Amino acid sequence: MDNLPSHAVTGEAPVRHHFDRILDPIYREWFRTRVIGSENIPEQGAALIVCNHAGAFAIDALMVVHALEVNSTRVLHLLGADFLFQDPMREVMSHLNVHPANFESANELLQAGALVGVWPEGVNGVGKTIEHRYQLQGFGRAGFARLAAINNVPIIPTAVIGAEEAYPLLARVEGILDWAGFPYLPVTPTFPALGPLGLIPFPSRWTISFGAPVAPPQSDNPLDAFACSDYVRNQLTQTIRELLSHRSSIF
């Protein structure tokens, strides 16, 4: 069992159970999710799950969490943007194993033996408009590679197909939600035009592919970290292209 620090909440059972009851039919029946490579998830010990990001509302992260719950014995701890930790969302995030996306928090989780999920594209990934779907955005400062080097943990490149079509982003209106701390207002074919109903995703078919583990960089110096980050990004790009080429239907 992961030896997590006291502040790294593992999710209260009633909250997790209720949340899983909502996610499971979406995962199984609505998205008809197919999982590839679950054998690449380490049965114990720390590791980094590094994923592509998309879908306007970041539902892809929740689907990866659920895929691991269904196909392995591991609990995934997510790193989330600062705006997710404003009241009243802060308490919800703690129940869902979402932690602040900073180096110290991630490092402590890995030292405790946790499985940590990283989406290096950040807001630029989840906020891609539809004409840029499945085009990976920049991976920032290679922070995940430095974390892997410092903690000597493997990196699992994880490709997600389907999120781009679940919430096809037509536009992002920036500035309008600054008062609430949100980076932009997403505009999809149904949201915000249909109000809350617009939050229902399209029933796209999903594939989640957990790739072969990538060894951490030999050191955490910038050259090694960026080389590892570029390698992982290229692996994800290649996997995404292969999955798309074999996809028979979006829906």
C-alpha positions in Angstrom: 0.0 0.0 0.0 1.2 3.5 -0.8 2.7 5.1 2.3 1.2 8.5 1.7 1.8 11.6 3.8 -1.1 12.6 6.1 -2.2 15.5 3.9 -2.3 13.4 0.8 -5.9 12.4 1.1 -6.7 9.0 -0.4 -10.4 9.8 -0.8 -13.2 9.2 1.7 -15.0 5.9 0.9 -18.5 7.3 0.6 -17.4 10.2 -1.6 -15.3 7.9 -3.8 -18.0 5.3 -4.0 -20.6 7.9 -5.1 -18.3 9.4 -7.6 -17.4 6.0 -9.1 -21.1 5.1 -9.5 -21.4 8.2 -11.7 -18.2 7.6 -13.7 -18.6 3.9 -14.3 -21.6 4.0 -16.7 -20.0 6.9 -18.6 -16.8 4.9 -18.9 -18.4 1.6 -19.9 -21.6 2.4 -21.6 -21.4 6.0 -22.9 -17.7 6.0 -24.0 -17.4 2.2 -24.4 -13.8 2.7 -23.2 -11.1 0.2 -24.5 -8.0 -0.1 -22.4 -4.6 -1.2 -23.8 -1.4 -2.0 -21.9 -2.7 -2.2 -18.4 0.1 -4.7 -17.8 2.5 -1.8 -18.0 1.1 -0.3 -14.7 3.5 -1.3 -11.9 1.7 -3.3 -9.2 3.4 -1.2 -6.5 5.8 1.6 -6.0 6.0 5.1 -7.4 5.6 6.0 -11.1 4.4 8.8 -13.3 1.5 8.5 -15.7 2.1 11.1 -18.4 -0.9 11.8 -20.6 -2.1 13.9 -23.5 -4.8 16.4 -22.6 -8.0 17.5 -24.3 -11.7 17.9 -24.0 -12.6 21.4 -22.7 -13.6 20.1 -19.2 -10.7 17.7 -18.5 -12.9 14.7 -18.3 -10.0 12.7 -19.8 -8.2 12.8 -16.4 -11.3 11.3 -14.7 -11.5 8.5 -17.3 -7.8 7.6 -16.8 -8.4 7.5 -13.0 -11.3 5.1 -13.6 -9.4 3.0 -16.1 -6.8 2.3 -13.5 -9.4 1.5 -10.9 -11.0 -1.0 -13.2 -7.9 -2.5 -14.7 -5.4 -2.4 -11.9 -5.1 -2.2 -8.1 -3.6 1.3 -8.1 -5.0 4.6 -7.1 -4.0 7.6 -9.2 -3.2 10.9 -7.6 -3.7 13.8 -10.0 -1.9 17.2 -10.1 -4.4 20.0 -10.8 -4.2 23.7 -11.7 -4.4 26.3 -8.9 -8.0 27.4 -9.9 -9.3 24.0 -8.9 -8.4 24.6 -5.2 -10.6 27.6 -4.7 -13.5 27.3 -2.3 -15.9 25.4 -2.5 -14.0 23.1 -4.9 -11.0 22.6 -2.6 -12.7 20.0 -0.4 -14.0 18.1 -3.4 -10.5 17.9 -4.9 -9.1 16.4 -1.7 -11.7 13.7 -1.8 -10.8 12.9 -5.4 -7.0 12.6 -4.8 -6.3 15.8 -6.7 -3.3 17.7 -5.4 -1.7 21.1 -6.3 0.4 21.0 -9.4 3.7 22.0 -7.9 7.0 20.3 -7.7 7.0 19.9 -3.9 3.6 18.2 -3.8 4.4 15.9 -6.6 7.8 15.0 -5.1 6.3 14.2 -1.8 3.7 11.9 -3.4 6.4 10.0 -5.3 8.6 9.6 -2.3 5.6 8.1 -0.6 5.3 5.5 -3.3 2.2 6.9 -5.1 1.1 6.7 -8.7 1.0 10.2 -9.9 -0.8 11.5 -13.1 0.7 14.4 -15.0 -0.8 16.3 -18.0 2.2 18.4 -19.2 0.2 20.3 -21.8 -1.8 21.9 -19.0 -4.5 24.4 -19.9 -3.2 24.7 -23.5 -3.9 21.0 -24.0 -7.4 20.8 -22.5 -8.2 24.1 -24.3 -7.3 23.0 -27.8 -9.9 24.0 -30.4 -11.2 21.3 -32.7 -9.0 22.2 -35.6 -6.0 21.3 -33.5 -7.3 18.1 -32.1 -4.7 15.4 -31.3 -1.9 17.9 -31.9 0.2 17.8 -28.7 1.0 21.2 -27.3 4.3 22.1 -25.6 5.4 20.1 -22.5 6.6 23.2 -20.6 9.7 23.0 -18.5 10.0 19.2 -18.4 9.1 19.1 -14.7 7.8 15.6 -14.9 11.2 14.4 -16.2 13.0 16.1 -13.4 10.7 14.5 -10.9 11.3 11.1 -12.5 15.1 11.6 -12.3 15.1 12.8 -8.7 12.9 9.9 -7.5 14.2 7.3 -9.9 10.7 6.3 -11.0 9.5 5.1 -14.4 7.3 7.2 -16.7 4.2 5.5 -18.3 3.3 7.4 -21.5 -0.5 7.3 -21.7 -2.4 8.1 -24.8 -6.2 9.0 -24.7 -8.4 8.9 -27.8 -12.0 10.1 -27.7 -11.8 13.2 -25.4 -11.4 15.5 -28.4 -14.8 14.5 -29.8 -16.6 14.2 -26.5 -16.3 17.9 -26.0 -15.3 19.4 -29.4 -14.0 22.9 -28.5 -15.1 25.5 -31.0 -13.6 28.5 -29.1 -12.3 29.6 -25.8 -13.4 33.0 -24.4 -10.7 34.3 -22.2 -11.1 36.9 -19.5 -14.8 36.5 -18.9 -14.3 34.1 -15.9 -11.3 35.8 -14.4 -13.4 36.7 -11.4 -13.8 33.0 -10.6 -10.2 32.1 -11.3 -11.0 30.0 -14.5 -8.7 30.5 -17.4 -11.4 30.6 -20.1 -15.1 29.9 -20.9 -15.2 26.9 -23.3 -17.6 27.1 -26.2 -18.7 23.7 -27.6 -21.6 22.8 -30.0 -23.9 22.5 -27.0 -22.3 24.6 -24.2 -23.1 27.3 -23.1 -26.0 27.4 -25.5 -27.9 24.6 -23.8 -26.9 25.5 -20.3 -26.3 22.6 -18.0 -27.4 20.1 -20.7 -24.5 21.3 -22.7 -22.2 19.6 -20.2 -23.3 16.2 -21.4 -20.5 14.9 -23.6 -21.0 13.4 -27.0 -20.8 9.6 -26.9 -17.4 9.2 -28.6 -15.6 5.9 -28.5 -12.6 6.1 -26.2 -9.3 4.2 -26.1 -6.8 4.6 -23.3 -3.3 3.1 -24.0 -0.8 2.7 -21.2 2.6 2.5 -22.9 5.7 0.7 -22.0 7.6 2.3 -19.1 10.3 4.8 -20.0 13.3 4.9 -17.7 13.9 8.2 -15.9 16.7 10.5 -17.1 20.2 9.8 -15.7 20.1 13.2 -14.0 17.8 16.1 -13.4 20.0 18.6 -15.3 18.0 20.5 -18.0 19.6 18.8 -21.0 18.7 15.3 -19.7 15.2 16.4 -18.5 14.3 18.0 -21.8 15.6 15.1 -23.8 13.4 12.7 -21.8 10.4 15.0 -22.1 10.9 15.2 -25.9 11.2 11.4 -26.1 8.0 10.9 -24.1 6.1 13.5 -26.2 7.3 11.7 -29.4 6.1 8.4 -28.0 2.7 9.8 -27.2 2.5 11.4 -30.7 3.3 8.1 -32.4 0.8 6.2 -30.3 -1.9 8.7 -30.9 -1.3 8.5 -34.6 -1.4 4.7 -34.6 -4.6 4.6 -32.6 -6.3 7.1 -34.8 -5.2 5.2 -38.0 -6.9 2.0 -36.6 -10.0 3.7 -35.3 -13.0 2.5 -37.4 -15.5 5.1 -36.0 -15.5 8.2 -33.8 -18.9 7.3 -32.4 
